[in-house]
Amino acid sequence: MKVVTIGSYSQAGLAALADATYEQRRAAMDELYSACGGKIIDYFFCDGDADFIAIAEVPSREVNKGMLNNALATGATVNLRSWYEIDLSAVTESQRKARDTFKPITE
């Protein structure tokens, strides 16, 4: 499944930012995702509300949660948030079933 994760560096993470090149950071991300059965599609730094965005494929939400927990536990990152790809056909199918079954109580 595809996942988009945004996050920010802690003060310690920002202090260490200049200690590695983008290529070194990207290689570390590639190694991390590969070790957990996933793959980085894109990884880049940005300004605004987040410091970085990662777009990846992961085997499951649970695997991604474990990687996020580890990233937070290191103290280098804060405010990690993920959005997962969904199957829109499955969503609309269940929406139609719910619409056909559930009627609001009006009295």
N, C-alpha and C positions, 0 to 999 in steps of 0.2 A: 504494500500500500504506500501511496505517496503521502508525505507529510511536509508541511512548512513550519519551521521553528524560527522564532525571533528571540533575541535575548540581548542583554546588556552585560558589560563587564563590571565587576565590583571595582573598588579602588585598587585592590591588589592586582586584579586583572588588567586594569588600565596601566598601572605602573610597569607591568611586564610586557605590555604591548610592543614596545620598541626592541625587545630582546629577541624577536623572531621575525623573519620575513613572512609575507603572505604565503609564499610557496611552502615554507616550513609548517605554517599553520594549516594550510590545505592538506598537506601530506599527513599530518596528525589526524585531521578529520576523516580523511579517506581510510586511514588505518583503523580508527575507532569504529566507523560504520561497518567496514568489512569484517572486523572481529565479531561484530554483533549480528552478522548476516544481512546487513544493509548496504546501501551505496549512496554516496553523495552525488546529486545531480548538479547542484550549483551551491556555492558558498561565497558570500560577499559581505563586505562591510558597508555600513551606511550611516548617514546622520539622521537626526530626528529622535523619535522615541525609543529606538533600539540601536544597538551598535553593530549587530550582524544578523544576517538571515541565512538559514540553511534550507535547501530544498533537497529532499532525500527520498529514497525508497527504504522502508523498514519492513521486517516480517510481521510485526504486530504493534499495537498500541503499547502493550506491556514492555516490549523490547525498547521502544522509544522512551517510555517512562523511566526504565532503568538507566538508560544513558543520560537522561535529564537529571535524575537523582544524583548520579555520579558527578556530573558537571557542577551541580549546585554544591555538593559536598566538598568539592575541592576549594571552594571559596573564591574562585576566579570569575564566576558568573552570577548574575541575579536576574530576576524577572524573565525566566524562560517561559515561553508560551508556544503551544503547537496547535496546528489545524490539520485535520486528516481528510484525505480525499474520500468522497462518498460516492456510492453508486446511485446516481440520480434516478435511474429506472426503478430501482428498489424503493426509493423514497416516494416517488409518485404513485407506484403501485399500492403501497401501504396507505398513502393519503387517500386514494380512491376508495379502498376498502373501509377506512375509517369514516369517510364522508357518507358512504352508502349505509353504514351501520349506525353511527352515532347521530342522534338528533338532539339539539339543545333542548333543555327543559325550559319551557316558556311560561308555565303556569305555577 
